[in-house]
Amino acid sequence: MSRSLVHRLDPDMLLRAYASGIFPMAERADSSDVFWVEPRRRGILPLDGFHLPRSLAKVLKQQRFRFTVDQAFGDVLAGCAEPVPGRSETWINPLIHDAYLALHERGQAHSVEAWTADGELAGGLYGVRLGRAFFGESMFTRVRDASKACLAALVVRLRLGGFVLLDTQFLTEHLAGFGAIEIPAKDYRARLAAALVGSGDFFVDDEGLGPKAGPSGNRIVQLLSQTS
């Protein structure tokens, strides 16, 4: 991967970076700069190849979570920056935090949230929308299976909205369990170029609940089971 340090980050810079196939990261939460990353092999999650684990389908059918979009972007961003077992440092520093908040205010960075029956934020994820591509940045969970459920809800939204690329940046064992794969940078750039043509509808309203309300767990399972 390539690296070049920068000491400022703004929404226009971010969008140009994503359109070029690169993204920013910081070494630590207290870093004063970020570096651009372009993996030689890129992780993607084919939307038509998403695997819904049986255990997650059961959780979704039990309606443990209520899903929303863009209702707590700042809280999701903060949740993704929290230390977790096995990872004491975060790559989300103030430059990244402020730039993605600004991008969200412009309507091109989005969050998917999962809420408990008591109205507590159970988990979430966030990423960037550009054309018919969605670039997943990070996810977190405070209640078991919440982030997994958000990923399933995201895939449904992207499918319904006409998206063709879900970028996961890197391939992890966790993401591989959902059908994520790794492709060479050259192949990724070709997919990215195709995805930047046209525009996906991130606020598609499948169940008539409103554009920022997510489908029910049962509906998510129903839609994913059609092609999973």
C-alpha positions in Angstrom: 0.0 0.0 0.0 1.1 3.6 -0.6 1.5 6.2 2.1 1.8 10.0 2.0 1.2 12.1 5.1 -1.2 15.0 5.1 -2.0 17.5 7.8 -5.4 18.6 6.6 -8.5 16.8 5.5 -11.8 18.2 4.1 -14.9 16.8 2.3 -13.7 17.6 -1.2 -10.4 16.0 -0.6 -12.1 12.9 0.8 -14.4 12.5 -2.3 -11.5 12.9 -4.7 -9.6 10.3 -2.8 -12.4 7.8 -2.8 -12.9 8.4 -6.5 -9.2 7.6 -7.0 -9.3 4.4 -5.0 -7.5 5.6 -1.9 -8.7 6.4 1.7 -7.2 8.0 4.8 -6.1 6.5 8.1 -4.2 7.7 11.1 -1.6 5.8 13.2 -3.3 6.7 16.5 -6.1 8.7 17.9 -3.7 11.5 18.9 -1.9 11.7 15.5 -1.7 15.1 14.0 -1.8 13.8 10.5 -3.2 11.1 8.3 -1.8 9.0 5.5 -3.4 7.8 2.2 -3.8 4.1 1.8 -4.2 2.1 -1.5 -4.1 -1.6 -0.8 -2.5 -3.8 -3.4 -5.4 -6.2 -2.8 -8.8 -4.7 -2.0 -11.6 -6.1 0.1 -15.1 -6.0 -1.3 -18.4 -7.6 -0.4 -20.3 -8.5 -3.6 -23.9 -7.4 -3.0 -25.3 -10.4 -4.8 -23.0 -12.8 -2.9 -23.8 -11.7 0.6 -24.0 -14.7 3.0 -26.5 -14.4 5.8 -25.4 -16.7 8.6 -28.2 -18.8 10.0 -27.5 -17.5 13.5 -27.8 -13.9 12.4 -31.0 -14.7 10.5 -32.5 -16.0 13.7 -31.5 -12.8 15.6 -33.1 -10.6 12.9 -36.3 -12.7 12.9 -36.5 -12.2 16.7 -36.7 -8.4 16.0 -34.1 -7.6 18.7 -33.1 -4.4 17.0 -34.8 -1.4 15.3 -32.8 0.1 12.5 -32.3 3.7 11.4 -30.1 5.6 9.0 -28.3 8.9 9.8 -30.0 9.3 13.1 -26.9 9.2 15.2 -23.9 9.6 12.9 -21.7 11.4 15.4 -22.5 8.7 18.0 -21.6 5.9 15.6 -18.4 7.7 14.6 -17.5 7.9 18.3 -18.5 4.3 18.9 -16.2 3.1 16.1 -13.3 5.0 17.7 -13.8 3.3 21.1 -11.1 0.8 22.2 -12.2 -2.8 22.1 -10.6 -6.0 23.3 -7.6 -6.7 21.1 -7.4 -3.2 19.8 -6.4 -0.4 22.2 -5.7 2.2 19.5 -7.9 3.6 16.8 -7.1 5.1 13.4 -9.9 7.7 13.9 -8.1 10.9 14.9 -9.5 14.5 15.1 -8.7 15.1 11.4 -10.7 12.1 10.3 -13.5 12.7 12.9 -14.1 16.3 11.7 -13.8 15.5 8.0 -16.3 12.7 8.1 -18.7 14.8 10.1 -18.5 17.5 7.5 -19.0 15.0 4.8 -22.0 13.7 6.6 -23.5 17.2 6.8 -23.1 17.4 3.0 -25.1 14.2 2.7 -22.4 11.8 1.4 -21.3 10.0 4.6 -24.0 7.8 6.2 -24.5 5.7 9.3 -26.7 2.7 9.9 -27.8 2.3 13.5 -29.3 -0.6 15.5 -31.3 0.3 18.6 -32.5 -1.9 21.5 -36.1 -2.1 22.6 -35.2 0.4 25.3 -33.9 2.9 22.9 -30.2 2.4 23.5 -27.7 2.5 20.6 -26.7 -1.1 20.3 -24.2 -0.7 17.4 -23.7 0.8 14.0 -21.5 1.4 11.0 -20.7 4.3 8.8 -19.2 4.9 5.4 -19.2 7.1 2.3 -21.5 7.1 -0.7 -20.3 8.1 -4.1 -22.1 7.3 -7.3 -23.3 3.7 -7.0 -20.5 2.8 -4.6 -20.5 2.6 -0.8 -17.2 2.7 1.0 -17.6 1.0 4.4 -15.3 2.6 7.0 -15.9 1.0 10.4 -18.5 -0.6 12.6 -18.9 -1.2 16.3 -21.2 -3.1 18.7 -22.2 -2.8 22.3 -24.8 -5.5 22.1 -24.0 -8.9 20.7 -24.8 -9.2 16.9 -25.7 -5.5 16.6 -23.0 -4.6 14.1 -23.6 -7.8 12.1 -27.3 -6.9 11.9 -26.4 -3.4 10.7 -24.2 -4.9 7.9 -27.2 -7.0 6.8 -29.4 -3.9 6.9 -26.8 -2.0 4.8 -26.6 -4.7 2.2 -30.4 -4.7 1.8 -30.4 -0.9 1.4 -27.6 -0.9 -1.2 -29.3 -3.7 -3.2 -32.7 -1.9 -3.2 -31.0 1.4 -4.1 -29.2 0.2 -7.1 -25.6 0.2 -5.8 -23.0 -2.1 -7.4 -20.0 -1.8 -5.1 -19.5 -2.3 -1.4 -15.9 -1.6 -0.5 -14.6 -3.1 2.7 -11.0 -1.8 2.2 -9.4 -5.0 3.6 -10.5 -8.6 3.8 -10.9 -9.9 7.4 -11.9 -13.3 8.6 -15.0 -11.7 10.1 -16.1 -10.2 6.7 -15.2 -13.3 4.8 -17.9 -15.0 6.8 -20.4 -12.7 5.0 -19.1 -13.4 1.6 -16.4 -10.7 1.3 -13.6 -11.4 -1.1 -10.2 -9.9 -2.0 -9.4 -8.7 -5.5 -6.3 -7.1 -7.1 -6.1 -3.3 -7.2 -6.4 -3.3 -11.0 -9.7 -5.1 -10.9 -10.9 -2.9 -8.0 -10.2 0.2 -10.1 -12.3 -1.2 -13.0 -15.2 -1.9 -10.6 -14.8 1.5 -9.0 -14.9 3.3 -12.4 -18.1 1.5 -13.3 -19.7 2.3 -9.9 -19.0 6.0 -10.2 -21.3 6.2 -13.2 -24.8 7.0 -12.2 -26.1 7.4 -8.6 -27.5 5.0 -6.0 -30.5 5.8 -3.9 -29.4 5.4 -0.3 -32.7 6.5 1.1 -34.9 4.0 -0.7 -38.1 3.4 1.4 -39.0 -0.2 1.0 -41.6 -0.6 3.7 -43.1 2.9 3.7 -41.6 3.6 7.0 -39.7 6.7 5.9 -36.4 7.1 4.1 -34.4 7.1 7.3 -36.1 4.2 8.9 -34.6 0.8 8.3 -36.6 -2.3 7.3 -37.6 -4.8 10.0 -35.5 -7.7 10.8 -38.0 -10.1 9.1 -37.9 -8.0 6.0 -34.1 -8.0 5.9 -34.1 -11.8 6.1 -36.8 -12.0 3.4 -34.9 -9.8 1.0 -31.5 -11.4 1.6 -32.9 -14.9 1.3 -34.1 -14.2 -2.2 -30.6 -14.3 -3.5 -28.4 -15.5 -0.6 
